[in-house]
Structure formats: structure tokens, C-alpha cells
Amino acid sequence: MKLPETQVAVLEAASADDPTPVEQIAEETGEQVQAVAGAAFELEDEGLLAVTERTETEYALSEEGETYAYDGLPEHSLWVGGLSNDAVDEPIELGQAIGHGGLEDEAVEIALSNFARKGMGTIDSGTIQVDPDFDLEGDAERAILEVLRGEEGELDPGEVDEDALASLERRGLVEREESTVREVTLTDEGVTAMMEGVEVAETVGQVTPELLTSGEWEEVEFAEYNVQADAETVHGGKSHALREMSERVKDVLVGMGFEEMQGPHVDADFYINDCLFMPQDHPARNHWDRFALEEPATIGRENLPPDLVDRVEAAHRDGVGPDGEGYHSPWDEDFARALALRGHTTNLSVRHLAGLAEGDLEPPQRYFSIEKAYRNDTLDATHLLEFFQIEGWVMAEDLSVRDLMGTFTEFYEQFGITDIQFKPHYNPYTEPSFELFGRHPETGELIEIGNSGIFRPEMLEPLGVEADVMAWGLALERLFMLATGAEDIRDVHGTLVDLDFLRNEEVVY
Ligand SMILES: N[C@@H](Cc1ccccc1)C(=O)O
């Protein structure tokens, strides 16, 4: 007969005459108790083994019981203390007996009640008369405590005084513990099998079609799984940490009452710059940091709304209002029609402000976008050629710098960022303007996290907006760095990403 290894070991360790506890077999065979029990039940199914269960009761001293087992029971101490020096049958002061007996605190109470219960003498109006014939040695409670105190502290169930044991349990000196003991005995069939010879079946790691069709699977032993063994890490797909950050930002902004705006990545300079009251000779406009388009390089004249073009041109030349200044410099519509990858997402704000204004814009309004902006920067730990800008604006009557700062404080707090600083700045399209800085949690350095301000009338009037508008562009990557402690943005996106970082980065906000 072929059987799994553990079953063979159990059969060999079992006997036909004496029931053997499973624990003992485990110890002899070096198997786990669980494995031996499992094998025993399988062998029982095969009829080779009988498994019996019985409850075993064990007694042990409690902490208090242990003290009395060594120092004597309090009532015994009282009895000894109550023995008068002179005449054995004379009562003595109770206080004296307690003192002699070395009894203190709650032991006094315990001694008195048990002294009375066991009839060790009489206590009467402050005096105690011990019964000199009381047999301390013969006290069954004491005998039990002493057995349990010993090295082989096992009570022999046949010999033990049941009442005394029950009393000790009630007194909390002895604790009872019950356990189930499983024992195995070889059946006649088992004995026969052993005599005929039992072999260990080979171990199989995987079920194969052959094993199944041949029926051999019934004979073989399947290898056990070691669920604790190291396994190769499998990296499942997950959304990019920056994407998760962006989703979180969206949730926060929507929670703050903002609606999302979308718009073109490639746009006319008109929307990227001119509508923002950026002078056409502004360095950033023909600077190398702008990604111009080769084909098509411009859009047709018909693609820009003529009224808007006229109003923007007038603002550039002469400013707005009766005291308007403007730039008094030439303004060329062809220049405004040049196409480029947007260097900021403020073109979206412009388009939305202009479009909404046409539809009779009523404050308050709140809009945001989290979209890519493109700049021909020099790559370093904090700059990429493209980045995600968190653009946003609020239109309302009478906005102040306080509103702007309050909005940022509320926004960054959601990401646990409380140390933000504002630095006065200059943008052609906002007045006042502020750059925002945050402290990097790892390096402690202040890093720029955004730019903001209140749009100038020179920008808003041509768009047809009458209320105040505060606006900003924040870098998602910089927020990410502050929130996660990432030190180099190139680890996070671009061509040099650190896959390990991204795999292991749990973005917790
Ligand atoms: N466009 C600005 C951000 C900004 C938007 C709106 C108002 C003020 C500032 C930038 O890219 O830095």
C-alpha cells in the first residue's frame, strides 16, 4: 500500500494497544500537530486508524493560590497565631492572634471567614479560641495546594478531595483548564496493512491530465504549499501617481465649487498672449522658450472674432477707460494669429471668460483645468519641457488679495500643506500679482509652486467681463513633490522615470 509520507509516519508511531496522543506522535515524527491530526483523520477514513477524543481537565495554582501554597493558608496562620502561650484552651484577643499570625489587609477577612467555615475554633466578641485538636496537616485544601505546588503538580483524579477542590476553585486559588486530547489507535485493518508493508507515495507538485485519467492521483501525495515562502513580486498595472494626484485635485476643486474647462493645446497667440494684455514685444513671445508650430504656422484671419480682436487691439494701443494708457506700440494681427503649443493654460481661462461673457455672464463663477502646458525650459530636478498646470479663476464682485490667499490656503490644506508663502510678482495681465512658494518636506527648501493675481481691467474689459476675476496657475508636479516628498520631478514623468519609485509610491493625501 502506498500512502502519503505523514500518514505512513503516523501509522508507524501508532500502536494497536495503547491510545497515543496526537501531540506525542507529532513530537516523535517531527511533524506539525495539525498535520498529524489531518493525517490521522484521513487514516480513520481509510479504516486504518481509530481516533478518539476525550476531555482532559488540568488544575493549576492561581497567583494567590501559589502564595498560600508556600506561606500557608491565612486561616492556618490565624489558627497558629491564636494558640495561647500559656494555656491552649484559653481564648486570646483576636487582634493579638492576627498580629501573631502575621495577617494583613484582605488576608484578615479571608482568614476569619475560612476559620469559621472549617470549624477551627470559635471567635466571640473580640476574642478567639482555637480548637487545639484541629489537624492542620489533614486539611484537604492544604494537601491540594501542596500537590499543585510540587514539580509534578498533577492531581490524581481518583485521590483528590472533590469538595476541597471545589472550595479552592471558589476561593480563586486553583484554576481549572479543560483541553481536548486526541488519541489514535491502530485498527485491525491498520495492523494488517502494516504487516503487509506500507510505502511512502511520491510527492507531486501539480495535477496533470495523466494523473487524473490514470486515477493515479488517488495514490500520490501532493506537495504542501508553503504560504510563507518568498515569491516573486508581480507588479500589477496601476494608475500613474501623478494621474492619481490630478484626480485628487479635481475632487478638491469640484468640492470647492469649481467647474472644469477644456480647450486646445495648440492655440493662437491671440488667446495665449494678446488677450492677456501681453505686449507683442514681450520677451517671452519671441523667446526661444516658446514652441512655435511649423505647419500650420498661423490660423486664418476668419478664425478670430473681429469684435474681440478690435477691442484687444484697442486695449494694447490705448488701454481701457478714460485714463487708459496701453502700450502705445504697434499691434499686428498677423502676429496674434501665430500658432504655438500653449506655454500656460491661461488661454483656456481667456476663452472661457470671453465665451461665457457673450452669454451674459453673472458672477459668481468658478472654473479650473488641470492640463498640460509646454515650455522650452532647461531640464532639471524641478523643470520639464511640459508640465501640468492647475489653472483656475473665480469671478465675483469686489475680490481682494485676501480672497486669493484664502482660496490657496484652503486648497493646499487639503494636501496637508500649511506653510505657503506669497511673494509680490509681476504679470502683464494681473495687478497685484503673487508667486506662491511651499517648503519641500525633505530638503526644507522653498520651491515655487504657482503664480497668481487679479486680472487687470485691460484684460477683462475687451473680454466683456464686468466683475472682478482672480486667477492662478499652479504646477501639479510641484504640489506632488510637496505632498509626497519626491525630490526630482524627472523620477515621476518624462523619459527618465524611476519605475521603482512609481511602483512603490502610494500616493496618500
Ligand atoms: N499664467 C501664469 C499663471 C497665472 C494664471 C492666471 C493669473 C495669474 C497667473 C503662469 O503660467 O505662470
The ligand as an SDF file (V2000), in Angstrom:
LIG
                    3D

 12 12  0  0  0  0  0  0  0  0999 V2000
   -0.2090   82.0110  -16.5000 N   0  0  0  0  0  0  0  0  0  0  0  0
    0.5510   82.1260  -15.3160 C   0  0  0  0  0  0  0  0  0  0  0  0
   -0.2560   81.7440  -14.1150 C   0  0  0  0  0  0  0  0  0  0  0  0
   -1.3300   82.7210  -13.8610 C   0  0  0  0  0  0  0  0  0  0  0  0
   -2.5970   82.4820  -14.3070 C   0  0  0  0  0  0  0  0  0  0  0  0
   -3.6030   83.3960  -14.0710 C   0  0  0  0  0  0  0  0  0  0  0  0
   -3.3150   84.5350  -13.3380 C   0  0  0  0  0  0  0  0  0  0  0  0
   -2.0460   84.7900  -12.8820 C   0  0  0  0  0  0  0  0  0  0  0  0
   -1.0440   83.8880  -13.1560 C   0  0  0  0  0  0  0  0  0  0  0  0
    1.7820   81.2080  -15.3730 C   0  0  0  0  0  0  0  0  0  0  0  0
    1.8220   80.3360  -16.1930 O   0  0  0  0  0  0  0  0  0  0  0  0
    2.7090   81.3620  -14.5930 O   0  0  0  0  0  0  0  0  0  0  0  0
  1  2  1  0
  2  3  1  0
  2 10  1  0
  3  4  1  0
  4  5  1  0
  4  9  2  0
  5  6  2  0
  6  7  1  0
  7  8  2  0
  8  9  1  0
 10 11  2  0
 10 12  1  0
M  END
$$$$
